[in-house]
Amino acid sequence: MKLRSNLELYEVVFRPRGFFASVPTATTVFGAICWAYRFLYGEEKLLENLIPKAKEGVILITSPMPEDEKGKKFFFTPILRPPDVVDEREGEKLLENRKKIKRLNFLPEDRFCEVLEDFRRGKDTEKVLLEFFKQEELKKDEESLIEKETKGLRSSFYISRVKLDSLFSSTEPGGNFFFHPVYFWRTNLFVFVACTEKLWEEVLPAFKLLAEYGLGSEKSVGYGSLEIVRTREAKEFKGILWPEEKRNRYITLSPVLATTKIDYRESLYDLRPFRGAIENGLSSIKGNIWKPWLLFLREGSVVKLKEGELAGGVFEHKGTYTYGIGFPVYV
């Protein structure tokens, strides 16, 4: 699978109105867009147009990433080598910096671009990341500028809930409290969408409908509510993400379905098992709602391909689809 030359780059910026039941990924966004697309254009057009285009890599979607109040974007931090293959001669200071980088979910836009430039010039990205901390000569427990800038973009905590008897719409005897994890963003979120201009005109209304419908699970109790802040063509980022020379190695901004086309020996990645639920859209679903367990390389993984320019794919199972194509930032 190769990156199509006729794809344009667009961005959708939205403001969370409350909590999310889970951290939304490109898989979540694509599933929600499919339901909105089906509602707008019908199931036949979904199956004959959007799904085949996704399988061919004609539409690519990133996972949501933060954008602050000044419009500054934050990108997934590239993954480092495992500690057991790190040269011990790095010294205690660099090892401590390595731990700090591991805790960073995101890099500010300017730092991310700096990493890309050095990577493309043949430098070791890992050393570039370590230099971000080394330059500041910090005391042991002192926060660096980059840590301060990215701290608090996303928070997670547990809230208490009560099980309900669905037949009588009342709490069960004794209340039956349980705790549920929730996620809260202190910033806007943005996604990049790569597709043809014609397909964008079809998908954009689906994004707008998504704002009314919500994103992720637990929407019936108010989670995943959002509003669209901005949609536009993001021409200035197209050259940054996709240089003229396309290589078979890239940092992914979306989860990648693990396949045999990836050279795992030459890739840097964290694995994430994931089992999605079947979105019910505007209809009810009876029986088992769970899709099969799948294995993904998470965002920020540095993927080396054995062939082609895009990794992953769309997994189909009994009429359901799980999106897992890597959104490439070629290095």
N, C-alpha and C positions, 0 to 999 in steps of 0.2 A: 504494500500500500504506500503510495507516494502523496506528498502534499500537492494539491492541485494549484496550478499557477493562476487560475481565475478566481481564487477565493479572496474576498475582502475581509477586513478585520473591523468588527463593531464592538462597542461596549454597552453594557446595561448596568447602571448604577441604581441600587435600591437601598432604602432606609428601613432597617428592622424596627418594627413597632413594639416588640416585646421579646419573649424568650423563644428559643428553638429547642425542640426535644432532642435533637442531635446536631452535630456539626454538618451542615449541608455540603455536599460534594457535587462534582459534575454529574455523577450518576443520579443524584437526587434531582438536580435541576432538569436534566434531560427527561427523566420520567414524568416530572410535573408538566414540562412543555408538551410532551406527547399527549397527555390528557387534555390540555388546553387546546392543542391543535385538533384533536379528535372532536372536541365540542364545537369548534369553529367550522371545521371543514368536513367532518364525517370520518367514520372509521376506514372507509375504502381509500380515501386520499391519504390517510395516515399510513396505511399498510403499503400503498403503491407509490408513495412519494417520499415522505419524511424518513421512514425506517430504511428503505433501500439506500437513500442518500447518506444516512448515518453509517451504514455498513460499508459504503464506498469511501468514507472519509470526506464527503462533500460538505458536512457540517461538523465543526469541532467546537467544544465548549470547555472552558476552564471551570475549576471549582471556584466558589466565591472567595474573594480576597478583600482585605480592608482598604478603605480609602478615607483619609482623615478630613476634617472640616475645611482644610485648605486645598483639597483635591489631590493630595500626595498619596500615591499608591504604595502598597506593600505586597511583595511577592514571596512565594514559598522559598524558604532557605534550602539550598542544595544540601544533600545528605553527605555526611563525611564517611571516611573509611571506618570499619569496625576497629575498636581499640586494640584487638589482639594482633593487628597487622601494622600498628603504628610504631615507628622507630622510637625506641626508648631514649635516644639521644636528644629528642626534642626538649627535654628538660621539664622540670616541674611547672614552670610558668606557662609553657605552651600546652601542656596537658590540662592545666586548669582552664585555659582559654577554650580548649576543645570541648570541655564540659559546658561552658557558657554557650557556645555555638549550638550544641546539641539541644539546649533548652530554647533556642530561638525558633519560633514557628515561622516568622516572617522577616524579610529584609526590606528596609526602605528602598524606594525606587532607585535613588542615586547609587546606593551601595550594591544593589542587585545588578545594575548596568555596569558598574565597575568590575564585578566578578565576571560578567559575560565577556567584557573586553579582554581581560587578562587570560581567561580561559581560551578564547579564540586566538590569542597570540602564542598559545602553547604553554602558558604558565600553569602551575598547579593551583586550581581553584581553592583547594584546602588551605594552602599557605596564604593565599590572598585573604581568606576569611580570618585566619588566625592573626594576620597583621592588623585587622580592625581593632583588636583588643591590645595587641602588643604596643601600638603607637601611643597609648594613653598612659602607660606606666602607672597602673592602678594598684592600690593596696588590695590585700587579699579579698575582703568582702565588699569592696566598693563597686558600685555599678558603673559600667561604661556608658558613653553617650548613646551607643546603639541599643543597649539594654533599656535605657530610660525611654528612648523613642518608641520602642516596640512593646514596652511593658503595658499591660492592661488593655490591649486591643480586644482581647476576648477573655471572658471569665466563665467559670463553670462552678456550680454548686448543686446541692440537693435540696429539694423542697418536699414537704410532706403532702401526701394525698390520701384520700379515703376511698376504699372500694365501695362500689354501689351495686345494689341488687337491681339488675336491669328490668326485671319483671315488675317490681313495685316502686322503682325509682327512689329507693331509700338506702341508707347505709346498712351494711350487714351488722349483725349483733356484735357489740363490742367495738364498733367503729372500723376495725381492721386498717389501721394506718400503714402506709408504706412510703418509702422515699424514692423519688424519681430525679435523675440528673437533668439539669437544664443548662443551656448555654446562652450567654448574653454578650452581644457585641456593642462596644461603645463608639463604633464608627459606622459609616455607610459601608456597604459591600458592593463589589463590582465583579462582573464576569466578562470575559472576552468571548465573542462568538465569531468564528471564521466560517463563512459560507458565501455563496454567490449572492449578487444583489437581488436577484429574483426570489431566491429562497428567504432572504432576510425580510423582504416585504410580506412574506407569508408568516414568518416566525415572530416578527415584532408584535402583532396583535396577540399572539399566544403569551408572550411575556407580560403584556399589559393585563391580560385576563388572569395570569398567575398572581399578580399583585392583589387581585380581588379574592382569589381562591386560597392563597397561602402556600407555604413551602415546607415539605417534610411531614413528619407524623404528628399526631395529636392536634391536628388543626381544629377538630371539633370542640376542643376546650381552649382555643385561642392561641396556640403556639404557631410559630411560623408566619405570623402576620407581617406584611411589608408594604411599602409604597415605592413606586418607581420615581426616581429623582431625575434621571437623565438617560437618554439613549442617543447614540451618535456613531458615526464612523470614526475609528481610532487610527487614522493614517499614520500618525507620528510614531506609533508603537510597532507598526508592521515591519519596518526595516530593522528595528531593534531585536525583535523576536525571530525574524526570518531573514538572515543575511542572504545575499545573492548565492553564495556557495552553500547548498544544502548538504549536510553531512549525515552520517548514520549514527550520530550521538546527540542526545539532547536532554535538557532538563525538562521534566514534565510538570505542567500546571494543572493536571487532572489525574485521577487514579488510572493506572494502566492494568488491564487484564493480563495476567501472566500467561504467556504463550511460548511455544518453542522457537519463535522467531527472534527472541531476545538473547543476546550474549551475556549470560549472567556473570561469567567470570570477569568481564570487563565493565560491568555496570555497578553502580553504587545505589543501594535501595533499602527500604524498609518494607517488609511484607505486611499486608493487612487482610486478614480473612473477613469476608463480608457476605451477609445474607440479607437481601432486600425483601421487603414485603410488597405484595401486589397492591398498587394504589387503587382505591375503589372509585376515584373520580366522582361522578354523580350517580353511580349505581351501586347496588349492594352486591357483595361477593360472598358466596357460600362455600364452606369447606376450608381446606388449607390455604392460607394466604401467603405462605412463605415460599420464596424462590430458593433454588439450590445455593449451597455455600460456594463462594468463588474466592479466588486468591488474587489480590491486587498488589501492585507496587504503588505506594502512596505518593502524593504530590511532593515535589522536590527531589525525587529519585533521578539519578543521572543514568539514562537508559542507552545502552549500546545495542544496535540492531545488527543482526546477521545479514539482513537484506532490507531494501526499501527505506522509507523515511518516516513512517508512522508505525507505532507499536500498539498492540492490543486489538480490540474489536468490539462488536456488539454481540453479546451472548443471548441466544434464543432458546427458550425452554417452554414447551407446551403453550405457545401463543403469547408468552411474555418476553420482554426484552430488557437486558441490563447493559447499560452503556459503560464502556471501558476502554475508549481510545485515548491515548496520551496526547495532550495538547503540547506541541513541541516549542522549545526555545533552543534552537540549534547552537551547539558549541563544538 
